[in-house]
Amino acid sequence: RYWTTLHIDEFWTGEHEEVGQIVQGSGDPDAEIDVACRLGRGQQVSWLLGECKWKNRPVDQSTFRQLQVNARRLLGTAPVKQWLLFSRKGFAGELVNHPPEHTRLVDLEELYSRS
């Protein structure tokens, strides 16, 4: 979330709320969204949403699909302007070669870079 706060201007130049997370009240871990920021105000609201994975294997397309499912479950049909995927071990070939539209892949090197 801290990285997203530092880089929010790369994704959105208008008004936005604080970067946080969304967790469904039942505590169901599949309903959690690790990084969430409401963008805009009033009728023009959209979202920036992200998922963080710190496993010992590259993140693949299934992680992105689960994030989309969680977004629909928690936010309904609210539009998503930007998707973020964070990974400790990088990303599988299909994500690197064909990232979904409006998706930023952030590996450890980028996450901890000083720029």
C-alpha positions in Angstrom: 0.0 0.0 0.0 2.9 2.3 0.7 4.3 1.8 -2.8 0.9 2.5 -4.3 0.7 5.8 -2.3 4.1 6.9 -3.6 3.2 6.0 -7.2 -0.5 7.0 -7.3 0.2 9.9 -9.7 1.3 7.3 -12.4 -2.2 5.9 -12.4 -4.5 8.8 -11.5 -4.1 12.6 -11.4 -7.5 13.5 -10.0 -9.0 13.3 -6.5 -8.7 10.0 -4.6 -9.1 8.6 -1.2 -6.4 7.0 1.0 -4.9 3.8 -0.2 -6.0 0.9 2.0 -7.5 -2.6 1.7 -11.0 -4.1 1.6 -11.9 -7.2 3.7 -15.3 -8.7 3.8 -16.8 -8.8 7.3 -17.0 -12.6 7.5 -13.2 -12.8 7.4 -13.3 -15.0 4.4 -9.7 -14.6 3.0 -10.9 -15.0 -0.6 -12.9 -11.9 -0.2 -9.9 -9.7 0.7 -8.4 -7.1 -1.6 -4.9 -6.2 -0.5 -4.6 -2.7 -2.1 -7.6 -0.5 -2.8 -8.1 3.1 -3.6 -11.3 4.9 -4.6 -10.6 7.3 -7.4 -12.7 10.4 -8.2 -15.9 11.7 -6.5 -19.6 11.4 -6.9 -20.8 9.8 -10.1 -17.3 9.5 -11.5 -15.9 7.0 -9.0 -13.6 4.2 -10.2 -11.1 2.0 -8.3 -7.5 1.1 -8.2 -7.2 -2.5 -6.9 -4.2 -4.8 -6.2 -3.2 -8.2 -5.0 0.1 -9.0 -3.2 1.6 -12.5 -3.3 4.7 -13.4 -1.3 4.9 -17.1 -2.2 7.9 -18.9 -3.6 6.6 -19.2 -7.1 5.7 -16.7 -9.8 2.3 -15.1 -9.9 0.2 -16.4 -12.7 -3.1 -15.5 -14.5 -5.2 -17.3 -11.8 -4.2 -14.6 -9.3 -5.5 -11.9 -11.5 -8.7 -13.7 -12.2 -9.2 -14.2 -8.4 -8.7 -10.4 -7.9 -11.4 -9.8 -10.5 -13.7 -12.2 -8.7 -13.1 -10.5 -5.3 -13.7 -7.1 -6.9 -17.1 -8.1 -8.2 -17.9 -9.8 -4.9 -17.0 -6.8 -2.8 -17.7 -3.8 -5.2 -20.3 -5.1 -7.6 -20.1 -3.5 -11.0 -17.9 -0.5 -9.9 -15.4 0.3 -12.7 -11.7 -0.5 -12.1 -9.3 2.0 -13.7 -6.1 0.2 -12.7 -5.1 -3.3 -11.5 -1.8 -3.9 -9.6 -0.2 -7.3 -9.0 2.7 -7.5 -6.6 4.9 -10.6 -6.4 7.9 -11.7 -4.4 9.0 -14.2 -7.1 8.0 -12.4 -10.3 5.4 -13.3 -12.8 4.6 -16.3 -15.0 5.3 -16.0 -18.8 1.7 -15.4 -19.8 1.4 -12.4 -17.5 4.7 -10.9 -18.6 4.1 -11.5 -22.3 0.4 -10.6 -22.3 -0.5 -8.5 -19.2 -4.2 -7.8 -18.9 -5.3 -4.3 -19.9 -4.7 -1.6 -17.3 -2.5 -3.9 -15.2 0.8 -3.1 -13.6 3.1 -5.9 -12.5 5.4 -5.0 -9.6 8.2 -7.3 -8.6 10.5 -7.0 -5.6 13.1 -5.1 -7.5 10.6 -2.4 -8.5 8.9 -2.5 -5.1 12.1 -1.7 -3.2 13.8 0.6 -5.8 14.6 4.1 -4.7 13.1 5.8 -7.7 
